Amino acid sequence: MASMTGSRRTVEFRCKACGKVFATEDMLEAHKRMEHSKESHPPAGVG
């Protein structure tokens, strides 16, 4: 979710899973795919 803070009206996109903040929604979506997707990590004992 985007939030605006201060007089500069900066928009930040915060990851609900870990709290990291990103400048664009695209960067947040890429982060979620890489870091929080079940497909991004092999099952335990595999590999």
N, C-alpha and C positions, 0 to 999 in steps of 0.2 A: 504494500500500500504506500502511496506517495504521501509525503508530508511536507508542508512549507514552514520554514523557520526563519525568524528574524526579518529584517527589512529588505534583505536581498532577494527574498522569495526563492530560495534555492529549493529544488525538488530532490528528495532522496527516496530511494527504493530500498527498504529494509527487508532482509530475509527473515521470515517468521521462524524458521528452524534454528538459526544460529545467531541472528542479530547483526550480521554484517550489513553494511550500507553500500549501495551502489549508485552511481550518477545517472544511469539510464535503466529503463525497464528491461531492455535487451540484455544488459550485463547481468542483471538479477536473474533473468530466466536462464542464461547460460550457466551461471553459478549453481542454480538449483538442479539443472540437468547433470552437471559434473559432480557436485558434492553430495546431493541428497537423493539422487535417483537410485533405486534398487538395482537397476541394470548396470550402474557404473562400477559396482564392486562385485567380484566373483564370490560365490558361496564359500563359506569357511571350508578349508581343506582342498580347495580346487586351485590348481596353478602351482 
